[in-house]
Amino acid sequence: MIAPALRDAHAQHGAGRHDAARATLLRYLAAKPRDADALCLLAEVHLALGEPSQSLLVAERVLGTTPGAGAALLIRIRALAAAGRWDDALSRASELCHGPGAASPEAWKLRSDLLLKAGVPAQSVACLRQGLARCGPDESLLLSLAYAQNVAGCESPEQERETHELLAQLLGPPRPRRWPNVPDPRRSLNVAILSSDLRLHSCAFFLAGWLPHLDRGATRLFLYSTGSEDDTSTRFKAMGQWRACATLSPAGLAELAARDAIDVLIDANGWTAPGHMRALAPGIAPVQATFLGYPGTTGLPSMTWRLVDRTTDPPGAETNCTERLWRLEDCLWNFAPDPAWPEPATTPAPRSRVRFGSFNHAAKVGERCMALWGRLLSAIPESELIVKSPPGVDPATPWLARLESRVGPGRVRVLPHVPETSGHLALYAEVDIALDPTPYNGTTTTCEAIWMGVPVVTLAGDRHRARVGASLLTTIGLADFVALDEDDFVRRASALAADPPRRAALRTSLRTRMAGSALCNGRAYAHRFELAVRGMWREWCERGPNT
């Protein structure tokens, strides 16, 4: 039986009260200095507090008495990485995976995470493939593989689809049932948006602008929130029937959908919220569709539709996913900037060289992306690259060293993390041209850059995640910044870099252009969304209530 003090420390740590957890554990360990579970938890708490050296000491203390303690071995590796000792961390992780005995899925996942953070996603994919071969189908490894595949872009669409189908198979088949929903294609519909991001979150900017414009006579909207709540949540609560679902089990979510008589359920997370997939796998509404939060298929047989547009998923993209594709007119996204955001910097300080920039997460900038950006900066010797990846890019990580090796010494500048949104957006004054990562495009970052008057250059790839930038820019009327191949990317970005008058004109006009485009027209988007929901529902009615 777990000691009450340990139970308290776990609860404090889980609630983010790490100082309190440390104090509780230190008191407990004064009487039980060799309790390995308590020591491992203390090492975790030190990591959460940003104290990797202390975490490493505690992990070594456990291993001194129990050399094979799996939890302590994993914590030691994480502490080494957090302390900037990346070579040691990767070496230890490799030893743990390839040493004698069967390595746990946690060991393979940790090694793959380190490789991803080091900027070598293709190696992360290979590591996960090895782990799956050793450990068999494991949800955590398959989830990590799905994300690493998105970033690396080193595997075929068929291989990526297979990964998601394997994930779905772990959750079991849909549950055969006869739905009680009246199959009338013209009646008012109960529609639920299932999301963990109905709060201050980037995805919220793509929901808040159009939900208020839904026709309440045709659609009764339910907002199923599985995340935390804040002031932004209060705004969403005024847009429909709010349901707090964060603590519901999959069975509880199914019961709620039945009570609300949901006709169409729209998942807005995909595999970024595995709990949603577990709940939706059996089927909890006659029509289930996914969009917005994840750039690939769910693999779930119960997920009938996936919302896309003609640019993200042109004809032929159907083979990349298990769902049927419903292509929205114009654009998949609707963006609603906060009115409190600052104005673009119309008169940036004169500079001697062009500043390219990317405020995307560092994980999206892997080998392929670095190589392409390196070509661009080599073509423009008087240029530099500015990066910002919340909560910042640790200079000790090999990711930055690898990027500099591609771009050139002294040509990468890391901006400090700014947690407040207005301050973050103001940093676009430092950037002349934003670069969209490839093969995993940005979405919010692209919209933010353009809203702040900074043009974005993107490379249109061969599948959804690599065509998001093309969709956004085309919708705004900036198709001339969409490159068709790598040579074209370097050519278009170079031409813009060599044209200061055009960049100055864009700085003052992009916000107006974007605000007047379909991307920011919430009322029109709500109508397109309603047509999609009605079309999916009509198709179900034609198939019959037993499907």
ZAROKE-867174 format. One record per residue (C-alpha): residue in three letters; x, y, z. Coordinates in nm, 3 decimals, always signed. Layout:
// residues N
NODE  type        x        y        z
NODE   ALA        X        Y        Z
...
This chain:
// residues 547
NODE  type        x        y        z
NODE   MET   +0.000   +0.000   +0.000
NODE   ILE   +0.133   +0.343   -0.094
NODE   ALA   +0.222   +0.567   +0.199
NODE   PRO   -0.011   +0.868   +0.255
NODE   ALA   +0.281   +1.110   +0.219
NODE   LEU   +0.372   +0.960   -0.117
NODE   ARG   +0.011   +0.980   -0.229
NODE   ASP   +0.004   +1.346   -0.129
NODE   ALA   +0.329   +1.416   -0.315
NODE   HIS   +0.195   +1.251   -0.631
NODE   ALA   -0.120   +1.465   -0.611
NODE   GLN   +0.081   +1.784   -0.555
NODE   HIS   +0.313   +1.703   -0.845
NODE   GLY   +0.020   +1.619   -1.072
NODE   ALA   -0.147   +1.950   -0.986
NODE   GLY   +0.168   +2.144   -1.072
NODE   ARG   +0.251   +2.224   -0.708
NODE   HIS   +0.606   +2.103   -0.745
NODE   ASP   +0.751   +2.303   -0.453
NODE   ALA   +0.497   +2.148   -0.220
NODE   ALA   +0.567   +1.801   -0.359
NODE   ARG   +0.940   +1.847   -0.300
NODE   ALA   +0.883   +1.955   +0.059
NODE   THR   +0.653   +1.658   +0.124
NODE   LEU   +0.903   +1.413   -0.024
NODE   LEU   +1.199   +1.553   +0.167
NODE   ARG   +1.012   +1.515   +0.495
NODE   TYR   +0.914   +1.159   +0.405
NODE   LEU   +1.267   +1.064   +0.291
NODE   ALA   +1.415   +1.191   +0.615
NODE   ALA   +1.252   +0.887   +0.775
NODE   LYS   +1.267   +0.653   +0.471
NODE   PRO   +1.590   +0.749   +0.290
NODE   ARG   +1.602   +0.435   +0.072
NODE   ASP   +1.246   +0.437   -0.060
NODE   ALA   +1.313   +0.403   -0.433
NODE   ASP   +0.961   +0.512   -0.536
NODE   ALA   +0.990   +0.829   -0.331
NODE   LEU   +1.336   +0.902   -0.468
NODE   CYS   +1.222   +0.854   -0.828
NODE   LEU   +0.931   +1.087   -0.770
NODE   LEU   +1.166   +1.342   -0.615
NODE   ALA   +1.387   +1.320   -0.924
NODE   GLU   +1.078   +1.386   -1.141
NODE   VAL   +0.986   +1.685   -0.924
NODE   HIS   +1.337   +1.830   -0.958
NODE   LEU   +1.303   +1.805   -1.336
NODE   ALA   +0.967   +1.980   -1.326
NODE   LEU   +1.126   +2.257   -1.118
NODE   GLY   +1.405   +2.303   -1.374
NODE   GLU   +1.667   +2.145   -1.147
NODE   PRO   +1.828   +1.877   -1.368
NODE   SER   +2.149   +1.851   -1.164
NODE   GLN   +1.955   +1.769   -0.849
NODE   SER   +1.738   +1.526   -1.044
NODE   LEU   +2.047   +1.351   -1.176
NODE   LEU   +2.195   +1.317   -0.825
NODE   VAL   +1.875   +1.162   -0.692
NODE   ALA   +1.849   +0.920   -0.987
NODE   GLU   +2.211   +0.814   -0.935
NODE   ARG   +2.134   +0.760   -0.567
NODE   VAL   +1.863   +0.509   -0.661
NODE   LEU   +2.086   +0.336   -0.916
NODE   GLY   +2.363   +0.310   -0.659
NODE   THR   +2.154   +0.062   -0.462
NODE   THR   +1.936   -0.076   -0.745
NODE   PRO   +2.138   -0.063   -1.071
NODE   GLY   +1.856   -0.199   -1.285
NODE   ALA   +1.579   +0.032   -1.162
NODE   GLY   +1.397   +0.111   -1.486
NODE   ALA   +1.233   +0.433   -1.371
NODE   ALA   +1.561   +0.574   -1.241
NODE   LEU   +1.741   +0.482   -1.564
NODE   LEU   +1.485   +0.676   -1.766
NODE   ILE   +1.493   +0.976   -1.532
NODE   ARG   +1.873   +0.984   -1.547
NODE   ILE   +1.861   +1.010   -1.926
NODE   ARG   +1.604   +1.290   -1.916
NODE   ALA   +1.806   +1.475   -1.651
NODE   LEU   +2.123   +1.448   -1.862
NODE   ALA   +1.940   +1.600   -2.159
NODE   ALA   +1.787   +1.875   -1.945
NODE   ALA   +2.135   +1.955   -1.812
NODE   GLY   +2.263   +1.997   -2.169
NODE   ARG   +2.461   +1.672   -2.171
NODE   TRP   +2.300   +1.551   -2.492
NODE   ASP   +2.576   +1.316   -2.604
NODE   ASP   +2.560   +1.139   -2.268
NODE   ALA   +2.181   +1.126   -2.279
NODE   LEU   +2.169   +0.980   -2.630
NODE   SER   +2.444   +0.731   -2.549
NODE   ARG   +2.265   +0.612   -2.233
NODE   ALA   +1.937   +0.587   -2.422
NODE   SER   +2.097   +0.378   -2.693
NODE   GLU   +2.255   +0.149   -2.435
NODE   LEU   +1.921   +0.105   -2.263
NODE   CYS   +1.744   +0.014   -2.588
NODE   HIS   +2.013   -0.208   -2.738
NODE   GLY   +2.162   -0.359   -2.424
NODE   PRO   +2.094   -0.708   -2.290
NODE   GLY   +1.736   -0.793   -2.210
NODE   ALA   +1.415   -0.654   -2.354
NODE   ALA   +1.398   -0.275   -2.345
NODE   SER   +1.064   -0.129   -2.242
NODE   PRO   +0.853   +0.080   -2.481
NODE   GLU   +0.928   +0.376   -2.251
NODE   ALA   +1.300   +0.345   -2.329
NODE   TRP   +1.244   +0.343   -2.706
NODE   LYS   +1.004   +0.634   -2.680
NODE   LEU   +1.250   +0.837   -2.473
NODE   ARG   +1.531   +0.776   -2.723
NODE   SER   +1.304   +0.875   -3.012
NODE   ASP   +1.200   +1.193   -2.830
NODE   LEU   +1.563   +1.289   -2.781
NODE   LEU   +1.637   +1.234   -3.149
NODE   LEU   +1.336   +1.445   -3.242
NODE   LYS   +1.452   +1.728   -3.016
NODE   ALA   +1.799   +1.695   -3.162
NODE   GLY   +1.658   +1.783   -3.504
NODE   VAL   +1.688   +1.439   -3.667
NODE   PRO   +1.327   +1.320   -3.704
NODE   ALA   +1.419   +1.057   -3.965
NODE   GLN   +1.640   +0.890   -3.704
NODE   SER   +1.352   +0.917   -3.457
NODE   VAL   +1.127   +0.732   -3.704
NODE   ALA   +1.388   +0.458   -3.745
NODE   CYS   +1.422   +0.426   -3.366
NODE   LEU   +1.048   +0.388   -3.322
NODE   ARG   +1.034   +0.127   -3.597
NODE   GLN   +1.300   -0.071   -3.410
NODE   GLY   +1.111   -0.031   -3.084
NODE   LEU   +0.789   -0.160   -3.237
NODE   ALA   +0.975   -0.456   -3.386
NODE   ARG   +1.111   -0.540   -3.039
NODE   CYS   +0.808   -0.458   -2.823
NODE   GLY   +0.518   -0.526   -3.057
NODE   PRO   +0.222   -0.288   -3.112
NODE   ASP   +0.234   -0.027   -2.837
NODE   GLU   +0.010   +0.280   -2.829
NODE   SER   +0.276   +0.519   -2.698
NODE   LEU   +0.528   +0.412   -2.963
NODE   LEU   +0.272   +0.431   -3.242
NODE   LEU   +0.161   +0.776   -3.127
NODE   SER   +0.521   +0.895   -3.126
NODE   LEU   +0.574   +0.739   -3.469
NODE   ALA   +0.272   +0.921   -3.609
NODE   TYR   +0.411   +1.256   -3.494
NODE   ALA   +0.768   +1.179   -3.603
NODE   GLN   +0.642   +1.077   -3.947
NODE   ASN   +0.468   +1.413   -3.982
NODE   VAL   +0.789   +1.600   -3.903
NODE   ALA   +1.035   +1.380   -4.090
NODE   GLY   +0.843   +1.328   -4.412
NODE   CYS   +1.062   +1.027   -4.486
NODE   GLU   +0.786   +0.769   -4.529
NODE   SER   +0.514   +0.721   -4.787
NODE   PRO   +0.148   +0.816   -4.737
NODE   GLU   +0.070   +0.443   -4.728
NODE   GLN   +0.313   +0.387   -4.440
NODE   GLU   +0.167   +0.681   -4.248
NODE   ARG   -0.186   +0.556   -4.300
NODE   GLU   -0.080   +0.210   -4.179
NODE   THR   +0.056   +0.363   -3.856
NODE   HIS   -0.279   +0.525   -3.783
NODE   GLU   -0.472   +0.211   -3.870
NODE   LEU   -0.256   +0.015   -3.625
NODE   LEU   -0.331   +0.276   -3.357
NODE   ALA   -0.701   +0.245   -3.428
NODE   GLN   -0.688   -0.136   -3.412
NODE   LEU   -0.558   -0.116   -3.055
NODE   LEU   -0.884   +0.059   -2.961
NODE   GLY   -1.111   -0.210   -3.102
NODE   PRO   -1.380   -0.208   -3.372
NODE   PRO   -1.691   +0.013   -3.384
NODE   ARG   -1.989   -0.109   -3.185
NODE   PRO   -2.276   -0.227   -3.410
NODE   ARG   -2.595   -0.052   -3.310
NODE   ARG   -2.923   +0.089   -3.430
NODE   TRP   -2.922   +0.464   -3.379
NODE   PRO   -3.243   +0.617   -3.237
NODE   ASN   -3.181   +0.948   -3.420
NODE   VAL   -3.464   +1.027   -3.662
NODE   PRO   -3.319   +1.002   -4.017
NODE   ASP   -3.482   +1.320   -4.149
NODE   PRO   -3.241   +1.513   -4.376
NODE   ARG   -3.423   +1.844   -4.323
NODE   ARG   -3.475   +1.860   -3.948
NODE   SER   -3.275   +2.068   -3.699
NODE   LEU   -2.955   +1.889   -3.597
NODE   ASN   -2.775   +1.845   -3.267
NODE   VAL   -2.408   +1.904   -3.347
NODE   ALA   -2.124   +1.866   -3.096
NODE   ILE   -1.773   +2.007   -3.127
NODE   LEU   -1.537   +1.789   -2.921
NODE   SER   -1.219   +1.979   -2.831
NODE   SER   -0.957   +2.012   -2.560
NODE   ASP   -0.876   +2.363   -2.685
NODE   LEU   -1.184   +2.571   -2.597
NODE   ARG   -0.954   +2.801   -2.401
NODE   LEU   -0.656   +3.029   -2.468
NODE   HIS   -0.499   +2.805   -2.730
NODE   SER   -0.394   +2.846   -3.091
NODE   CYS   -0.675   +2.621   -3.216
NODE   ALA   -0.929   +2.845   -3.047
NODE   PHE   -0.850   +3.119   -3.301
NODE   PHE   -0.990   +2.888   -3.570
NODE   LEU   -1.320   +2.826   -3.389
NODE   ALA   -1.416   +3.151   -3.221
NODE   GLY   -1.477   +3.350   -3.540
NODE   TRP   -1.751   +3.137   -3.697
NODE   LEU   -1.927   +2.941   -3.422
NODE   PRO   -2.141   +3.245   -3.323
NODE   HIS   -2.274   +3.268   -3.681
NODE   LEU   -2.426   +2.920   -3.700
NODE   ASP   -2.797   +2.916   -3.779
NODE   ARG   -2.952   +2.830   -3.443
NODE   GLY   -3.275   +2.730   -3.614
NODE   ALA   -3.096   +2.459   -3.814
NODE   THR   -2.820   +2.368   -3.569
NODE   ARG   -2.828   +2.322   -3.195
NODE   LEU   -2.462   +2.349   -3.098
NODE   PHE   -2.300   +2.159   -2.811
NODE   LEU   -1.945   +2.233   -2.701
NODE   TYR   -1.782   +1.926   -2.546
NODE   SER   -1.474   +2.059   -2.366
NODE   THR   -1.212   +1.808   -2.252
NODE   GLY   -0.952   +2.068   -2.153
NODE   SER   -0.899   +2.319   -1.877
NODE   GLU   -1.106   +2.639   -1.859
NODE   ASP   -1.005   +3.005   -1.859
NODE   ASP   -1.142   +3.345   -1.964
NODE   THR   -1.150   +3.237   -2.329
NODE   SER   -1.369   +2.943   -2.228
NODE   THR   -1.622   +3.193   -2.095
NODE   ARG   -1.657   +3.335   -2.447
NODE   PHE   -1.715   +2.989   -2.589
NODE   LYS   -1.979   +2.913   -2.328
NODE   ALA   -2.198   +3.182   -2.483
NODE   MET   -2.183   +3.012   -2.824
NODE   GLY   -2.364   +2.687   -2.743
NODE   GLN   -2.457   +2.429   -2.484
NODE   TRP   -2.140   +2.387   -2.277
NODE   ARG   -2.044   +2.044   -2.150
NODE   ALA   -1.743   +2.002   -1.919
NODE   CYS   -1.604   +1.662   -2.023
NODE   ALA   -1.247   +1.665   -1.893
NODE   THR   -1.315   +1.400   -1.628
NODE   LEU   -1.548   +1.181   -1.832
NODE   SER   -1.444   +0.829   -1.925
NODE   PRO   -1.505   +0.709   -2.283
NODE   ALA   -1.822   +0.540   -2.158
NODE   GLY   -1.925   +0.862   -1.983
NODE   LEU   -1.876   +1.063   -2.302
NODE   ALA   -2.087   +0.812   -2.493
NODE   GLU   -2.364   +0.841   -2.233
NODE   LEU   -2.354   +1.220   -2.258
NODE   ALA   -2.378   +1.210   -2.639
NODE   ALA   -2.677   +0.977   -2.609
NODE   ARG   -2.853   +1.207   -2.359
NODE   ASP   -2.791   +1.507   -2.583
NODE   ALA   -2.910   +1.305   -2.885
NODE   ILE   -2.607   +1.417   -3.086
NODE   ASP   -2.655   +1.368   -3.459
NODE   VAL   -2.316   +1.487   -3.584
NODE   LEU   -2.002   +1.490   -3.368
NODE   ILE   -1.702   +1.690   -3.492
NODE   ASP   -1.369   +1.602   -3.331
NODE   ALA   -1.128   +1.898   -3.339
NODE   ASN   -0.816   +1.724   -3.206
NODE   GLY   -0.747   +1.396   -3.380
NODE   TRP   -0.454   +1.208   -3.227
NODE   THR   -0.339   +1.515   -3.035
NODE   ALA   -0.605   +1.397   -2.787
NODE   PRO   -0.578   +1.015   -2.768
NODE   GLY   -0.861   +1.010   -2.517
NODE   HIS   -1.095   +1.138   -2.787
NODE   MET   -0.996   +0.851   -3.013
NODE   ARG   -1.061   +0.596   -2.739
NODE   ALA   -1.406   +0.744   -2.684
NODE   LEU   -1.496   +0.771   -3.053
NODE   ALA   -1.362   +0.433   -3.166
NODE   PRO   -1.684   +0.242   -3.074
NODE   GLY   -1.895   +0.522   -3.225
NODE   ILE   -2.095   +0.762   -3.008
NODE   ALA   -2.291   +0.951   -3.278
NODE   PRO   -2.442   +0.849   -3.614
NODE   VAL   -2.203   +1.080   -3.798
NODE   GLN   -1.849   +1.140   -3.675
NODE   ALA   -1.603   +1.369   -3.850
NODE   THR   -1.261   +1.513   -3.770
NODE   PHE   -1.088   +1.840   -3.862
NODE   LEU   -0.862   +2.122   -3.750
NODE   GLY   -0.630   +1.985   -3.481
NODE   TYR   -0.442   +1.705   -3.658
NODE   PRO   -0.291   +1.695   -4.010
NODE   GLY   -0.362   +1.330   -4.091
NODE   THR   -0.608   +1.046   -4.077
NODE   THR   -0.739   +0.903   -3.750
NODE   GLY   -0.750   +0.548   -3.887
NODE   LEU   -1.077   +0.490   -3.700
NODE   PRO   -1.339   +0.294   -3.898
NODE   SER   -1.605   +0.480   -3.697
NODE   MET   -1.478   +0.820   -3.819
NODE   THR   -1.680   +0.861   -4.136
NODE   TRP   -1.553   +1.197   -4.259
NODE   ARG   -1.250   +1.423   -4.254
NODE   LEU   -1.296   +1.792   -4.335
NODE   VAL   -1.033   +1.930   -4.574
NODE   ASP   -1.022   +2.169   -4.872
NODE   ARG   -0.924   +2.139   -5.237
NODE   THR   -0.573   +2.269   -5.181
NODE   THR   -0.480   +2.066   -4.874
NODE   ASP   -0.622   +1.746   -5.024
NODE   PRO   -0.653   +1.759   -5.403
NODE   PRO   -0.811   +1.472   -5.599
NODE   GLY   -0.630   +1.149   -5.521
NODE   ALA   -0.571   +1.234   -5.155
NODE   GLU   -0.849   +0.993   -5.061
NODE   THR   -0.599   +0.707   -5.056
NODE   ASN   -0.407   +0.876   -4.772
NODE   CYS   -0.681   +0.834   -4.512
NODE   THR   -0.945   +0.594   -4.387
NODE   GLU   -1.215   +0.861   -4.371
NODE   ARG   -1.410   +0.998   -4.663
NODE   LEU   -1.306   +1.352   -4.752
NODE   TRP   -1.548   +1.642   -4.736
NODE   ARG   -1.386   +1.938   -4.910
NODE   LEU   -1.501   +2.274   -4.778
NODE   GLU   -1.527   +2.556   -5.029
NODE   ASP   -1.245   +2.814   -5.025
NODE   CYS   -1.044   +2.717   -4.719
NODE   LEU   -1.049   +2.466   -4.435
NODE   TRP   -0.974   +2.736   -4.178
NODE   ASN   -1.133   +3.051   -4.046
NODE   PHE   -0.901   +3.274   -3.844
NODE   ALA   -1.024   +3.521   -3.581
NODE   PRO   -0.742   +3.749   -3.457
NODE   ASP   -0.780   +3.908   -3.115
NODE   PRO   -0.877   +4.277   -3.155
NODE   ALA   -0.626   +4.359   -2.880
NODE   TRP   -0.331   +4.240   -3.086
NODE   PRO   -0.078   +4.514   -3.176
NODE   GLU   -0.055   +4.687   -3.513
NODE   PRO   +0.219   +4.580   -3.757
NODE   ALA   +0.550   +4.761   -3.730
NODE   THR   +0.519   +4.984   -4.038
NODE   THR   +0.864   +5.138   -4.010
NODE   PRO   +1.110   +4.872   -3.893
NODE   ALA   +1.459   +4.996   -3.822
NODE   PRO   +1.690   +5.001   -4.128
NODE   ARG   +1.900   +4.687   -4.145
NODE   SER   +2.203   +4.589   -4.343
NODE   ARG   +2.081   +4.238   -4.421
NODE   VAL   +1.754   +4.058   -4.475
NODE   ARG   +1.608   +3.876   -4.177
NODE   PHE   +1.426   +3.552   -4.243
NODE   GLY   +1.232   +3.412   -3.950
NODE   SER   +1.035   +3.118   -3.817
NODE   PHE   +0.845   +3.122   -3.489
NODE   ASN   +0.733   +2.760   -3.535
NODE   HIS   +0.813   +2.490   -3.284
NODE   ALA   +1.169   +2.363   -3.327
NODE   ALA   +1.046   +2.006   -3.374
NODE   LYS   +0.902   +2.108   -3.712
NODE   VAL   +1.246   +2.215   -3.832
NODE   GLY   +1.420   +1.886   -3.907
NODE   GLU   +1.690   +1.774   -4.149
NODE   ARG   +1.498   +1.846   -4.470
NODE   CYS   +1.384   +2.187   -4.354
NODE   MET   +1.730   +2.285   -4.233
NODE   ALA   +1.885   +2.182   -4.564
NODE   LEU   +1.636   +2.391   -4.761
NODE   TRP   +1.678   +2.698   -4.544
NODE   GLY   +2.053   +2.653   -4.563
NODE   ARG   +2.032   +2.669   -4.943
NODE   LEU   +1.832   +2.990   -4.921
NODE   LEU   +2.071   +3.166   -4.686
NODE   SER   +2.367   +3.050   -4.893
NODE   ALA   +2.204   +3.216   -5.193
NODE   ILE   +2.179   +3.543   -4.997
NODE   PRO   +2.506   +3.590   -4.808
NODE   GLU   +2.383   +3.909   -4.641
NODE   SER   +2.096   +3.745   -4.453
NODE   GLU   +2.022   +3.585   -4.119
NODE   LEU   +1.765   +3.350   -3.966
NODE   ILE   +1.566   +3.434   -3.654
NODE   VAL   +1.401   +3.149   -3.464
NODE   LYS   +1.169   +3.140   -3.167
NODE   SER   +1.019   +2.820   -3.037
NODE   PRO   +0.819   +2.851   -2.714
NODE   PRO   +0.933   +2.815   -2.444
NODE   GLY   +1.252   +2.900   -2.628
NODE   VAL   +1.531   +2.710   -2.796
NODE   ASP   +1.787   +2.583   -2.547
NODE   PRO   +2.132   +2.682   -2.681
NODE   ALA   +2.269   +2.362   -2.529
NODE   THR   +2.060   +2.139   -2.754
NODE   PRO   +2.218   +1.990   -3.066
NODE   TRP   +1.916   +2.117   -3.264
NODE   LEU   +2.057   +2.468   -3.271
NODE   ALA   +2.409   +2.350   -3.352
NODE   ARG   +2.272   +2.139   -3.637
NODE   LEU   +2.071   +2.435   -3.771
NODE   GLU   +2.378   +2.659   -3.757
NODE   SER   +2.583   +2.399   -3.941
NODE   ARG   +2.331   +2.417   -4.226
NODE   VAL   +2.279   +2.793   -4.226
NODE   GLY   +2.627   +2.912   -4.133
NODE   PRO   +2.800   +3.025   -3.815
NODE   GLY   +2.677   +3.350   -3.668
NODE   ARG   +2.367   +3.360   -3.891
NODE   VAL   +2.108   +3.217   -3.652
NODE   ARG   +1.960   +3.438   -3.382
NODE   VAL   +1.737   +3.299   -3.109
NODE   LEU   +1.479   +3.537   -2.968
NODE   PRO   +1.389   +3.491   -2.601
NODE   HIS   +1.060   +3.334   -2.509
NODE   VAL   +0.782   +3.588   -2.455
NODE   PRO   +0.480   +3.426   -2.286
NODE   GLU   +0.244   +3.722   -2.340
NODE   THR   +0.077   +3.718   -2.684
NODE   SER   +0.112   +4.087   -2.770
NODE   GLY   +0.482   +4.078   -2.688
NODE   HIS   +0.526   +3.764   -2.895
NODE   LEU   +0.355   +3.924   -3.196
NODE   ALA   +0.557   +4.243   -3.159
NODE   LEU   +0.869   +4.036   -3.231
NODE   TYR   +0.758   +4.016   -3.595
NODE   ALA   +0.902   +4.365   -3.628
NODE   GLU   +1.239   +4.186   -3.629
NODE   VAL   +1.144   +3.969   -3.930
NODE   ASP   +1.133   +4.065   -4.299
NODE   ILE   +1.022   +3.732   -4.448
NODE   ALA   +0.876   +3.433   -4.261
NODE   LEU   +0.969   +3.081   -4.370
NODE   ASP   +0.710   +2.805   -4.343
NODE   PRO   +0.866   +2.479   -4.221
NODE   THR   +0.857   +2.175   -4.444
NODE   PRO   +0.728   +1.905   -4.462
NODE   TYR   +0.512   +1.997   -4.160
NODE   ASN   +0.373   +2.345   -4.223
NODE   GLY   +0.271   +2.597   -3.963
NODE   THR   -0.087   +2.717   -3.931
NODE   THR   -0.128   +2.968   -3.648
NODE   THR   +0.226   +3.097   -3.705
NODE   THR   +0.152   +3.162   -4.072
NODE   CYS   -0.166   +3.353   -3.988
NODE   GLU   +0.007   +3.552   -3.714
NODE   ALA   +0.297   +3.650   -3.941
NODE   ILE   +0.069   +3.776   -4.217
NODE   TRP   -0.153   +3.959   -3.967
NODE   MET   +0.161   +4.136   -3.846
NODE   GLY   +0.255   +4.238   -4.201
NODE   VAL   +0.522   +3.975   -4.264
NODE   PRO   +0.498   +3.775   -4.590
NODE   VAL   +0.537   +3.397   -4.565
NODE   VAL   +0.701   +3.173   -4.824
NODE   THR   +0.591   +2.809   -4.828
NODE   LEU   +0.675   +2.494   -5.021
NODE   ALA   +0.368   +2.298   -5.133
NODE   GLY   +0.426   +1.929   -5.065
NODE   ASP   +0.247   +1.607   -5.154
NODE   ARG   +0.005   +1.563   -4.862
NODE   HIS   -0.214   +1.757   -4.618
NODE   ARG   +0.042   +1.864   -4.357
NODE   ALA   +0.271   +1.998   -4.631
NODE   ARG   -0.004   +2.190   -4.811
NODE   VAL   -0.152   +2.392   -4.523
NODE   GLY   +0.061   +2.694   -4.612
NODE   ALA   -0.047   +2.673   -4.976
NODE   SER   -0.413   +2.672   -4.872
NODE   LEU   -0.378   +2.970   -4.636
NODE   LEU   -0.171   +3.183   -4.875
NODE   THR   -0.389   +3.105   -5.177
NODE   THR   -0.701   +3.201   -4.982
NODE   ILE   -0.548   +3.537   -4.888
NODE   GLY   -0.443   +3.602   -5.248
NODE   LEU   -0.072   +3.537   -5.195
NODE   ALA   -0.029   +3.238   -5.426
NODE   ASP   +0.292   +3.390   -5.564
NODE   PHE   +0.456   +3.297   -5.232
NODE   VAL   +0.371   +2.927   -5.279
NODE   ALA   +0.669   +2.737   -5.420
NODE   LEU   +0.625   +2.419   -5.625
NODE   ASP   +0.966   +2.266   -5.550
NODE   GLU   +1.282   +2.346   -5.354
NODE   ASP   +1.448   +2.539   -5.637
NODE   ASP   +1.131   +2.745   -5.672
NODE   PHE   +1.128   +2.808   -5.295
NODE   VAL   +1.481   +2.951   -5.304
NODE   ARG   +1.395   +3.155   -5.613
NODE   ARG   +1.075   +3.310   -5.474
NODE   ALA   +1.222   +3.386   -5.131
NODE   SER   +1.534   +3.534   -5.289
NODE   ALA   +1.329   +3.757   -5.519
NODE   LEU   +1.131   +3.890   -5.224
NODE   ALA   +1.449   +3.945   -5.025
NODE   ALA   +1.588   +4.153   -5.312
NODE   ASP   +1.278   +4.376   -5.328
NODE   PRO   +1.264   +4.606   -5.020
NODE   PRO   +0.992   +4.833   -5.170
NODE   ARG   +0.758   +4.536   -5.215
NODE   ARG   +0.823   +4.416   -4.862
NODE   ALA   +0.751   +4.763   -4.728
NODE   ALA   +0.423   +4.774   -4.920
NODE   LEU   +0.327   +4.431   -4.789
NODE   ARG   +0.405   +4.538   -4.432
NODE   THR   +0.129   +4.799   -4.453
NODE   SER   -0.123   +4.606   -4.665
NODE   LEU   -0.119   +4.241   -4.559
NODE   ARG   -0.347   +4.284   -4.259
NODE   THR   -0.616   +4.456   -4.466
NODE   ARG   -0.586   +4.193   -4.739
NODE   MET   -0.613   +3.910   -4.488
NODE   ALA   -0.906   +4.066   -4.301
NODE   GLY   -1.098   +4.099   -4.629
NODE   SER   -1.034   +3.743   -4.741
NODE   ALA   -1.239   +3.427   -4.693
NODE   LEU   -0.994   +3.327   -4.420
NODE   CYS   -1.140   +3.587   -4.183
NODE   ASN   -1.505   +3.581   -4.292
NODE   GLY   -1.669   +3.399   -4.003
NODE   ARG   -2.025   +3.434   -4.131
NODE   ALA   -1.942   +3.280   -4.469
NODE   TYR   -1.740   +3.003   -4.306
NODE   ALA   -2.031   +2.915   -4.074
NODE   HIS   -2.251   +2.876   -4.380
NODE   ARG   -1.996   +2.647   -4.550
NODE   PHE   -1.965   +2.443   -4.232
NODE   GLU   -2.343   +2.407   -4.208
NODE   LEU   -2.357   +2.286   -4.568
NODE   ALA   -2.093   +2.026   -4.487
NODE   VAL   -2.274   +1.905   -4.174
NODE   ARG   -2.606   +1.894   -4.356
NODE   GLY   -2.448   +1.704   -4.646
NODE   MET   -2.290   +1.446   -4.416
NODE   TRP   -2.616   +1.404   -4.231
NODE   ARG   -2.816   +1.368   -4.554
NODE   GLU   -2.577   +1.097   -4.670
NODE   TRP   -2.631   +0.907   -4.343
NODE   CYS   -3.007   +0.937   -4.375
NODE   GLU   -2.987   +0.788   -4.724
NODE   ARG   -2.781   +0.495   -4.592
NODE   GLY   -3.022   +0.430   -4.307
NODE   PRO   -3.014   +0.431   -3.925
NODE   ASN   -2.847   +0.089   -3.897
NODE   THR   -2.513   +0.226   -4.025
